[in-house]
Amino acid sequence: MPAQGAGQAAPPQPAPSGIAPAEPALPQPSPTPASPTAQQSRVLNVGLYVSPPFVQVRPDGGYSGMAIDLWEDVALHGGLAFKYERYSTLRDLVDATRTGRIDVAVTNLTITHRRAELIEFTQPWYDAGLRIMVADDGERGFWGLVTGLRDAGHLRAYAWLAFVIGVATVALTIFDRRFDPAFPKRWHEGIAESLFHVVSIATSGKTARKNLFGWKGRIWSAFWMVCGVATIAYVTSSVTSVMTAVSLNQGISSLADLPGKTVGVFTGSVSEEYVGELGIASRSYPSIDEAVVALKNGSVDAIVGDAPILEYYAHNNPAQKLTVVGNIFHPDKYGFGLPRGSRLEAPITLQILALRENGTLEKLRLGYFGSSF
């Protein structure tokens, strides 16, 4: 059942006549209010789906947002009285419009062929499309690499390598103190010298030590060089493989990265329909807040939704550490929804056109999104 929303102040009650087509509005500072004969003879039921910044709940329980401001402007200049009813999902809102339980659906409602078979749409009033939002949890850089190495068991192997290097350093120091007269006699100097040689062999496979034992010494040096080459090869390959795995697991930057992932979508939305058609696994959520919770706890790998909704949420919730990635895909347009055969479609469309022509619609867009959107 829809929740009853806070109603808006309506114009004086109209005469008991039906809706008359509104006069075409000419470009002017603001639309001219319709005459009483064009006003609706009853209070309209206006359905809402909360989707900031198009529809959002004010602290006093009322509603605000770009779609709300646009609708209330249309209603004011069209002489329409109304009350709000809130629905929990887009699917419920469209169904209520289809069955006539509401007279107008007001939110960022995408115009699609499938929906147009069920309900009427007004003139489009916003150009949008889909984008992807991911969690920027800081695991993609150094700590992501460390976590990957730990999970793959490489950190334990590195610890053993460090232990071997330490033992080799002490053994080489003892050996050189006994057989090399030029070797430093102080322990800390000898340890430093031996450590340099051991690490040089481990990292580059090269040694600058002089040969103290002829051909036997050469064979021994060659053996240590092979060990050094093997060590550096292992470290390089392990780091490379883990970095690749981290990139594959977390590197979502476009639509092409979504196959094989699970994405969050909004119930009854275009994103739900679109990712389903692509065969991408998805989980449906009634609101962006619930979808973000699922994203943060790892239930989904990304969220696919309307670009302005995701961008607005990420911008206004910096503590969540969310990033909207990739270009807009599946471009679409928003319009108000009405039941099939509604006599409101023409007068509302005319008012939207008038608001577009006199710049009011663009001012609304800039007020909520600025010039960067």
DADA-V601059 format. One record per backbone hydrogen bond with DSSP energy under -1.0 kcal/mol. NH is the residue of the N-H (numbers start at 1). CO is the residue of the C=O. If there is no record, write none. Layout:
# DADA-V601059
<<NH	CO> <NH	CO>>
This chain:
# DADA-V601059
<<3	86> <5	84> <17	15> <34	77> <38	35> <39	36> <44	81> <46	83> <47	104> <48	85> <51	55> <54	51> <55	51> <56	64> <58	62> <61	58> <64	56> <66	53> <68	54> <69	65> <70	66> <71	67> <72	68> <73	69> <74	70> <75	71> <76	72> <77	73> <78	74> <80	75> <83	44> <85	46> <86	3> <87	48> <90	267> <93	89> <94	90> <95	91> <96	92> <97	93> <98	94> <99	95> <101	96> <102	96> <103	45> <104	45> <105	337> <106	47> <109	107> <111	333> <116	112> <118	115> <119	115> <120	338> <122	336> <125	334> <128	332> <130	329> <131	305> <132	325> <133	303> <134	323> <136	321> <137	135> <145	141> <146	142> <147	143> <148	144> <149	145> <150	146> <151	147> <152	148> <153	150> <154	149> <155	149> <157	153> <158	154> <159	155> <160	156> <161	157> <162	158> <163	159> <164	160> <165	161> <166	162> <167	163> <168	164> <169	165> <170	166> <171	167> <172	168> <173	169> <174	170> <175	171> <176	172> <177	173> <178	174> <179	175> <180	176> <183	180> <190	186> <191	187> <192	188> <193	189> <194	190> <195	191> <196	192> <197	193> <198	194> <199	195> <200	196> <201	197> <202	198> <203	199> <204	200> <205	201> <216	213> <218	214> <219	215> <220	216> <221	217> <222	218> <223	219> <224	220> <225	221> <226	222> <227	223> <228	224> <229	225> <230	226> <231	227> <232	228> <233	229> <234	230> <235	231> <236	232> <237	233> <238	234> <239	235> <240	236> <241	237> <242	238> <243	239> <244	240> <245	241> <246	242> <247	243> <248	244> <249	245> <250	246> <251	247> <252	250> <257	254> <258	255> <261	258> <263	281> <264	302> <265	283> <267	285> <269	266> <273	269> <274	270> <275	271> <276	272> <277	273> <278	274> <280	275> <283	263> <285	265> <291	287> <292	288> <293	289> <294	290> <295	291> <296	292> <297	293> <299	294> <300	294> <301	262> <303	133> <304	264> <305	131> <307	129> <310	306> <311	307> <312	308> <313	309> <314	310> <315	311> <316	312> <320	317> <321	318> <323	134> <325	132> <329	130> <332	128> <334	126> <335	109> <337	105> <338	120> <342	339> <348	344> <349	345> <350	346> <351	347> <352	348> <353	349> <354	350> <355	351> <356	352> <357	353> <358	354> <361	355> <363	359> <364	360> <365	361> <366	362> <367	363> <368	364> <369	365> <370	366>>
